[in-house]
């Protein structure tokens, strides 16, 4: 099949074997690569990824064990297992087998082994964050309210610091938020804040911030038209399985929300390999499981193929497994009842091959051998075939630190994400508001104290003025009394005047008495009385 990816050679028939091709036009119908540890899943994944790249299809793959970084380097006869690759190529009839590299971009959430991948808290959303922090339904509701309040207030939630600040604001305004959205308790806010601290201690803070990932950087082609293989260093990330699963689910969601509808293109726009896929579904609440199913079911129309890689096929929920049209099943071991159930489940998902006992074959497969069922051009599943998987052409094993640094330095996104940006967002705005409020409160307190001091001072001045006025009035009264009282000189003059007046008056009276009554007052009694009367009157006048 000229427009397909050669996966390997199926069971021999009269023509010598049935080549198994992954139809590019059906590659966006998703797939599954399953098998026990050590059966060849990683090598199969590497071969498929480099084949997609060679056909101009960008790839994203999580490198859980660190082995897949070797896809960026051509294989070599000097490397481990090189002779086995050549032998397998010869066995399945690959002519002119040669080593080749694939263009690669290294990514790392922690920024240690590749370009940092960041997103904002707002883009992650409350549902995925609640899953990441293991919140219960009540706490998830409070987190949703915090997002809603931030959105209505125009506050950007970019990093964990912004979310912590917003939660603290919610605790301070719990009463008003409860009246608008429902019950918001400080206990629930505190529980979320503790989970955020735990997430921060696990390195989650590296994932949140800016510059945020532009999903189109996963869709780049090199100058030869080959798709870049985006390799996420996940060996350290696997120590935080919830962060790993939530990140990959967020990535799928971003692809779904960002990319336009393309229906069924001639080849996928991107192929997404999800290693250790069971982590996505472990302990996932129903709302999250529904979102996973929705994204897997609908992202096909965006031209994105999702391939789950897991040890046991029963790790994938039935609703999701039913969407996986291309299947590569490596060996399973029937050591436990769970293994036996997995074998039975895997056997029942394949299109029946009358010449093959699938359940038995699954336990007999050798390393590098798999049961393969791929979608045909008309969309129907192919008959399952026991297949020898084609060897990759790139290096089996990781690149070293020097090779990684060189590849990263010539990356098409070099310098775009390496330095974090901390612009004004909720944390800074709320802090500024708090400082402004504190300053305003301090100013109001100072003004109140100043007003109080001014009032006290004015009251003291008024009292002092009142006392001064009273004292002035008293002094004026005393002065008035003093002014009204005659002086010693005046008294002397008055006394002298009275004395003189009295003397003159007596003389006048005597003379007048004499004139009126005649004779001496001594000689006439009437004249004496009249004289006394005249003298009294005159005395009063001259007094």
Secondary structure, 3 states (H helix, E strand, C coil): CCCEEEEEECCCCCCCCCEEEEEHHHHHHCEEEECCCCCCHHHHHHHHHHHHHHCCCEEEEEECCCCHHHHHCECCCCCCCHHHHHHHHHHCCCCCCCCCCCCEEEEECCCCCCEECCECHHHHHHHHHHHHHCCCHHHHHHHHHHHHHHHHCCCCCCCHHHHHHHHHHHHHCHHHHHHHHCCCCHHHHHHHHHHHHHHHHCCHHHHECECCCCHHHHHCECCCCCECEEEEECCCHHHCHHHHHHHHHHHHHHHHHHCCCCCCCCCCCEEEEEECCHHHHCCCCHHHHHHHHHHHHHHHHHCEEEEEEECCHHHCCHHHHCCCCEEEECCCCCCCHHHHHHHHHHHHHCECCCCCCHHHHHHHCCCCEEEEECECCCCCECECEEEEECCCCECCCCCCHHHHHHHHHCCCCCCCCCCCECCCCHHHHHHHHHHHHHHHHHHHHHHHHHHHHHHHHHHHHHHHHHHHHHHHHHHHHHHHHHHHCCCHHHHHHHHHHHHHHHHHHHHHHHHHHHHHHCCCCCCCHHHHHHHHHHHHHHHHHHC
